[in-house]
Amino acid sequence: MAGKFDLKKSPSGKFMFNLKSGNGQIILTSQLYETRAAAEKGIASVRKNAPDDKRYERKSTTKGEPYFVLKSGNSQIIGKSEAYSGTAAMENGIASVKKNGPDAAVVDSSA
């Protein structure tokens, strides 16, 4: 099953999206956007940048749990992962974004 972008409206009325893998797990979460159009540009940016390993910044939480952010060409953060139990799990998450991001369909749940 293919991945998908789930475009939603937050309780504050702003827009955001989650990239979900084929099994429905959230693998990347966007920032909040003022408009639907801005969120759609964010999705386009994920599609463009997901395949490029240089766009991933590997980090760790204050508790030492690994996570990653995906950045655009101008170094803006497009999306962030959850915290993982270990580095191997984080690398699997990155691989999943690389695989699902470029071709994932958009499901609009914002209405």
C-alpha positions in Angstrom: 0.0 0.0 0.0 1.3 3.4 -0.9 2.0 6.3 1.5 -0.2 9.4 1.7 -0.1 13.0 2.9 -2.9 13.7 5.3 -3.7 17.4 5.0 -5.6 18.6 8.1 -6.7 21.7 9.9 -5.4 22.2 13.5 -7.7 23.3 16.3 -6.3 26.8 15.9 -7.5 26.9 12.3 -4.1 26.5 10.7 -3.1 23.8 8.2 -0.6 21.0 8.6 0.1 17.6 7.2 1.4 14.2 8.2 3.2 11.9 5.7 2.0 8.4 6.5 3.6 5.2 5.3 1.6 2.5 3.6 0.7 0.9 6.9 -0.7 4.2 8.2 2.1 5.1 10.5 3.0 8.8 10.7 6.6 9.2 9.5 6.8 13.0 9.1 4.8 15.9 10.6 4.8 19.4 9.1 4.8 22.7 10.8 1.6 24.8 11.0 0.8 26.8 7.9 -1.5 29.9 7.8 -3.2 28.7 4.5 -4.1 25.5 2.7 -2.0 26.8 -0.3 1.1 27.2 2.0 0.6 23.6 3.3 0.3 22.3 -0.3 3.6 24.0 -1.1 5.1 22.2 1.9 3.9 18.9 0.5 5.4 19.8 -2.8 8.7 20.6 -1.0 8.6 17.2 0.8 8.1 15.5 -2.6 11.1 17.3 -4.1 13.5 17.0 -1.2 12.6 13.5 0.3 14.9 11.5 -2.0 18.0 13.6 -1.2 19.9 12.2 1.9 21.6 15.6 2.3 18.3 17.2 3.2 17.9 15.1 6.4 19.4 16.4 9.6 19.8 13.6 12.2 19.3 14.9 15.8 18.5 13.6 19.3 16.1 14.8 22.0 17.3 15.9 25.4 16.7 12.3 26.5 19.0 11.1 23.8 16.3 9.6 21.5 17.1 10.0 17.8 14.8 11.8 15.4 15.2 13.7 12.1 14.1 16.8 10.3 13.7 17.2 6.6 14.9 20.5 5.2 14.3 22.3 1.9 17.0 23.6 -0.3 17.0 26.9 1.6 17.5 25.0 4.9 14.0 25.6 6.1 12.5 22.7 8.1 9.7 21.1 6.1 8.9 18.3 8.5 10.0 16.5 11.7 9.8 12.8 12.7 8.8 11.3 16.0 11.5 10.3 18.5 12.7 6.8 17.8 14.0 4.0 20.2 17.3 3.9 18.4 19.4 5.0 15.4 18.4 2.0 13.3 14.7 2.8 13.7 15.4 6.4 12.8 17.2 5.4 9.6 14.3 3.1 8.7 12.0 6.2 9.2 14.2 8.2 6.8 14.2 5.4 4.3 10.4 5.3 4.5 10.1 9.1 3.9 12.5 8.7 0.9 10.3 5.9 -0.5 6.8 7.3 0.2 7.4 11.1 0.0 7.9 11.6 -3.8 4.7 9.9 -4.9 2.3 9.9 -1.9 -1.2 11.0 -2.7 -2.8 13.9 -0.8 -5.9 13.1 1.3 -7.6 16.3 2.3 -9.1 15.9 5.8 -9.2 19.6 6.5 -12.9 20.1 5.6 
